[in-house]
Every structure is written in C-alpha cells, then in structure tokens.
Amino acid sequence: MALHLSLLLLLLLLVYRISAGKVGYVSVQTGGSITFPCSYDQYYINHVKYWCQGLVWEVCSYVVRTDHPKSSGKTSISDDINKRIFTVTMTDLASCDYGNYRCVVEINGGTDFMIQRFYLSVTPGTPELYVEQQEVTGVEGGSVTVRCYYSNSGDMKWCRMGGDCVSGYSGTLHGTSVTLTRTSDANNRKALTVTMSGLKMENTDWYWCRVGELEMPVHITVSQQTATQRTSKMTSTTQDPTPQQPSASPTAEPVQTDNTSQGDEGNMEEVHQRSIDVKVLLISLGMLVVVTAGILVTWKMWRMPKDNKAKDQTTNNSVDPFPEADDDVTYSTVILQHKTQLKGQTKSAEPDDNVVYSSLALQVTTQQRAAAHQ
C-alpha cells in the first residue's frame, strides 16, 4: 500500500506542475537583449523578488535578486512597488543563455510564489517574433504604432499584461481604440501592425504582442502634452478641419474580416484560457482515475487469497445436520409395537387393508379375541 500512496502523491505533484502557471515563449537573436515584466499582488510589495533559471522548480538557481546587488553579469532586476511590477533585463545574449526562467516572490517561512515562467530561445538568425523597440512613447490624446515582425503562424493578439486582449480587426483596451493590421514592408518582412489611438495616461503599461505560442513584451509610456504640442495640435486642426482618412496600403490586410467588439474578444480570450484549464484538469483527473483503479485492483488481488482461505476453513468446520444412516446403529422396535397395540384397541377389529401390521402384534390380538368368545 505504501507504493500505491507514493504513486498517488507523485500524480498529484504532476498535476500541480502542469497547472502551475502559463509559459511564455520568447525568441531573441544572438547578441540582442530582452526585458521581462513580472506583475505581482499588493500583498507582496515588501517581499524579495528574484529571477531564477532551471528546468524544474527544485533546481531553479538564483540569477538576480532585489535584496542583493541588482545586477549580475548580463542580467539586472528592478522593482517598481508603485506599479507592482518588477522587470528583468538580459543583455548580450548568447546561445548558452537559452532555457527556462521564472519570476518568483520569496515567502519567508513558506513556499516561494512563482508569478510566471518563460522559455527563452536564442537564435543566430532572425527570431520568429520580434519588435525593433520594446519601449514606445506617446502623448495623451495621441496614438502609438507598434510593429511585431513574425515568421511563424497562429492566432494574433495584442494583450495588456494581466488584462484583456484584442484578437480581431479592432477593439478597445481601457477605453482606447486598438486596430490590428497584417502588413509587409519593402524587405518582405511580415508584420502585425498595432495602433493605439486616443491614448490616456492610464494606458501606460506593459503589453504583449502574441503570434501563435510566441510573445514579445512591449512597454508603452503615455505622457502629458506640453504647451507647444497643444498649440501645434490646435493650429493643425484650424488649418485642416477635414479629418484625414487613413491611407489604404496595398499590402495591408486585416487580421480578421469581421469587426468584433472588445467585449466579445475579451470573452473569446477568457473562453480559450478556460478551455486550456479544462483540458489540463481532464487529463489530470483521467490520470488520477487510472491510478486509483490500479490501486483498487491490486488491493482486491491481494485480499482474494485470504478470503478464499477463510471460506475453505468455514466449509470444513461446518456440520451436516442430516447425516446418512449408519449401518452400525441398532434401532429399537418397541415403540412401533406399542403403537400397533394402541391402534388395535381404538379401531375396528377388521383389519385395514391400508395398514401394515406387525406379525407379532397380530398374533396377540387373535388370542385375545378367542379368549373373549369363550
């Protein structure tokens, strides 16, 4: 039984590992750099955060920590407690830097909390998904454009970190208009062009450009307009009161042909994420059922010899309530003769053809009749 319990515990551990957070796949060119954002809950503001590398959690080794010197070799860490985001920047990447990395919050006296896991691939050629700049700036009321160059395939999305996604031709994020267009440039590079217009100060945040399984983080900073910018905008509006129509690029095409509202797109993203969770849960439950069935069958087979042995012992110890006649036993005939005499006294003297009388009893009765006639 100890073996069965060990298998069950191993299965539960596997289920925990499978469901422990989403993996972000990021590809960077050799010699390039990348910044990873990690968002945490307000309860962890005063906790130490760290960045570790390792295939599994038990052998994840520290790379940088917020309570140590905040840089180690090519890696640095920074914690913004106001926005509750700590970032890790890796520079001058080499092929040996590939692997699994984790954003972790240290829990004193308890198990550390993993925020997210990333898989970093470093390639000597052009990455499958990349941006020319991870930091993009805009002004309040203006717009910004981000081009995500890709060579892989899959669903295309623009997501706010920890928030909703736009996966159609257009939508909104926190009241800001977002359009997605699939384009190509003079070098035949395919690009997902993301335009956010009507920017607000609260749009300052980290966003994810996603194509298939790959993703690339992009930080957008929105600043207030200066007096010069406001004056320039007012002058431009006075000179050209007719709103400009967006130019149609011959190589541009929408990601999808339908115009889906952000509410529907957010729901689609949530349903997709839930479907993944359901699949993981079903696989885990299936494995649990198989292990449980194996334990029950093994226990039944282990108990069967003992049950059979106990059954045989019970059968051997039982007594037959109706033993066969024993030829060595002598039975008395006194009772039979006495009953025959009683019948002779109570019934008619005439013999009954349906009754078989003992010869001895019949002789006695005949003698008694002869004596009475005399």
N, C-alpha and C positions, 0 to 999 in steps of 0.2 A: 504493500500500500504506500510505502514511502516513495517508491519510484513513481507511482501514479500522481501523488501530490506534487512531486518535483516537476513532472511534465505539465501539470495544470498551472503551476506558478510560472513556468517558462512560457506557456502560451499567453498568460495574462501580461507578462512583461513584453512579449512580442506585440500584442495588441496596443499596449501603451506606446511602444516605439513607433508603430505605424501611424498612430493618430497624433503624435506629438509634434504638431506644427507643420505648416506648409514650407516647402522647399522652394527657394528662388534660384533659378539657373541664370548665371551671368557669364558673358564671354568678353574677354579683353585681349587686345593684341599685345604681343611681347614688347616690353619697354613702356607700355602705357600705364595709366593709373585709373583708379576707381574709388568712389566713396559710397559706403553702405550706410543707410539711415536705419536706426532701430528705435521704435517708439515704445514707451513704457507707461504704466499706470501711475497715477499720482501717489499711490502708496509707496512707490519705490524711489521717490525723489532723493532721499538721503542715503540710499543704498549704493554700494560699489557696483559698477558695471564693468564687464570685461569682454574681450574678444578672444575666442579660442579656436584652435584648429584640431581636427581629429575626425576619423570616420565614425566612431561611436562616442556616446556621451561619456563613458567611463574613462576614455583615454584622450579626452579633449584637453590639450595643453594650452596654457595661457600664451597669448601673443602680446596684448597690451591691456592695462587696467587703468581705471580712473583714479585709483589711490596711489599709483606708482608714477614714476616719470611717464608722461603721457605720450611718449614716442619710443619706439624700439626698432632700430634699423629703418626699414622702409615703411613702417606702419605707425600711425598715430591715432589717438582717440580723443574725442571732445564731447562734453556733456552739457546740454542746454536744459537746465532744470525748469526754466520758464515754459518752454515748449514741450518738455518731457520727451526729448529726443537726444540720443547720443549717436554720434557718427564716427565711423572708422574709415580712414583713408589709407589706401595701399598704393605705393608709387614704384616706378621702375620694375614692373612685374617681369618675372622670368618663368619659364616653363615649370620649374620646380615649385612655384607658388600655388599651383592648382590644388584643388581639394575642397573638403567640407569645412565651413566656418560657421560659428554660432555667436549670436548676440545673447549675452547672459546677464542676469541680475543676481548678485550674490545675496544669499539669505543666511544671516548669522544664526547658527543653531538649527538650521534646517536644510532642505534640499534646494539648491540654486534653481532659479527660474529661467528657462530658455525662452527668449522672445521669438526668435526666428532663426532658421538655418538656411545658409546659402551654399550653393556649389559653384565655385569659381573655376572656369576653364581659361587657360592662357594659350593662345594660338599664334604661331608666327605669321599667319596670313591675316586676311580681313575677317573680323569677327562676324558671326551670323546676325547679330543685332548690336548696334552701337549708335551713339549720338556724338556729334562733334563737340558739344559742350554740355556738361552736367549742370552748370549754373546759368540760369536765364533770368534776366531782369526786365521789369516792365513798370509802367506808371499807372496810378489809379485812373480808371476810366478808359485806359488804352487797351492794347492787345499784345500778345506774345505768340510767337510761332516756334514750334519745336519739330525738327525732322529726325525721325527714327529710321535709320537705314537698316535694311534687313535682307537676308538671302534665304531664310527658312520660310516655312509655311505654317498656317494656323490662324486661329481667331486673333483679331487685332483689337486692342483695348487701350484706353487711356484712363488710369485709375488714380484717385487720390489715396495716399497712404492711410490705411485704416478706414477708408470711406468707400464711396460709390465709384462705379466705372461707367464710361461711355464706350459702347461697343458698336454703335450704328453709325450712320452718316452724320448725325448731330445729336446733341443733348445739352444738358446743363449740369454743372457741378457747383453747388452752393450759390445758385443764382447767376453764375457766369456761363455765358454761351460757349459751347465747345463744338468744333467741327473736325471731322476726321476725313482726310482725303488721301488716296493712294496715288502717288506720283512717281516719276522717274526724272533724273537730271541728265545733263549732257554726257556724263560718263556711264549712262545706263545703270546707275545705282537706283534700286527700288527704295522708296521711302514712304513711310507713313507720316504725313504732314498733319500736325495737330495745331489748331489755332484756338486760343482762348481770348475772347473779347469781352469788353465791359468789365475789366478787372476791378476787384475790390481789395482792400487791404487784407481782409481775412483769407484771400486766396494765396497768401504766402505760405508755402508748404512744400513737402516732398510729393512727387508724383511718380507713377510707374508707367513706362511705355512697354506694352506686352504684345509679343507676336508668338503665338504658339506657347511653348513652355518657357521660352526665353523672356527675360525682362531687363530693363535698364532704368535705374533711378535718375530722376531729373528734379532739381530744386528750382522753384520759381519764387522770386522775390518781387513783391509789389511795393513801390514807394509812392509817396505823395507827390503830386505835381508841384513843380516850382512855379513862381510867379511868371517867369519867362515862358515856361511851357504852356501855362494857361493863356497868356496873351497871344502866343503863337497859334494856339488852337482856335481862339476866338477870331483872329484875323483870317485864318484859313477858312473858317466857316462862313465869314462875311463875304469873302471873295468868291467862294464856290458853294452857294446854298444848296445846289443839287447834290444829293448823296451819290457817292461813287458806287458804281456797280462792280462787283468783283469780276475780274477778268477770268475768262474760261481758258485754262491751259489745255492744249491739245493732248497732253499726256496725262492729264489728271482724270481720275475716276473715283467715284465714291466707294467706300469700303463695302457698303450695302446699298441696295437700291431703295429701300424703304426708309422713311423718316420716322424713327421711333423716339418717343418721349423718354426723358431721363428716368421717369418713374418706372416705365416698363423695362428699361435697360438695367436699372438697379435690381429690379426683381429677377431678371434673367440671370444676372451675376449671382444673386443670392441663391436661386434655384440650382445653378450649376455647382456652386460650392456645396450646397446641401446634398446634391446627388453624389458628389465625391465622398462626403462624410457617410452617406448611407451605404455606398459600395464598400467602404472600409469596414463599417460596422457589420454588414452582412458577411464579409469574408471572415472577420474575427469571430462572429457568432458561429459560422459554419465550422471553423477550426475547433471552437470550444465544444460543439456538439459531437464532433468526431472523437475528440479526446475523451469526453465523458462516456460515450458509447463503448470505447475501448476499455475504459476502467470498469464499467459495469459487466462487460462480457468476461473480462479477466477475473473479476470477483466471483461471478457465477461459476466459472470453471473451477476456481479454487475451492468453492463451497460444495460442489457436486460430489466428490469422493466421500466427504464427511457425511453428507445427507444419505447417500446410498448405504454406507456402513451402518449408520444408526437405524435405517429401515430394516436391514438384514437382521440386526440384533433383536429388533422388536418382533419380527416374524418368528424367529427361532424360539423366543421366550413365551410365545402365546400357547394356550392350552386348548385342545379340541374339546368343546363341550359335549360332543356326541361321539364318543369312542366306539370303534367297531366291537362287535361281540367277541368276547374271549372264549375260546373253546375250553379253557381250563376252569371255567366257573360253573358250579353246580347250582341250579335253581330249585327252589322248594315247590312242591305240588300241593301242599296242604291247603293253601288259600284257595286254590282252584277247586278242590274237592268240597271244601266247606261252602263255597258259593253255589255249587251244584246242588247240595243238600237243601239249602235255603230255597232255591227255585222249586225243588220237588214239593216243599211244604206249602208254597203260596200259589202255585199254578195247578191246573187240572192234571189228573193222573195220566191223561192221554199224552203220549209223547208228541212233542212238537217236531215236525219234520225240519224246521229251520234251525233247530238247536242240536248241537252235538254234545252228547253226554259222555261222561267218563264211564267206562265199563264197570268199575268198582262201585261207583255211586249207584248205578242202575241195578246191580245185584242187591244191594242193601234195601232199595226201595221195594223190590219184588218180594223180598222176605217179609217186610213189614206189612204188605197187603195180604199175604197169605195168613199171617197171624191174626189179622183183624177179622177175616171171614170165619175163621174157626171160633 
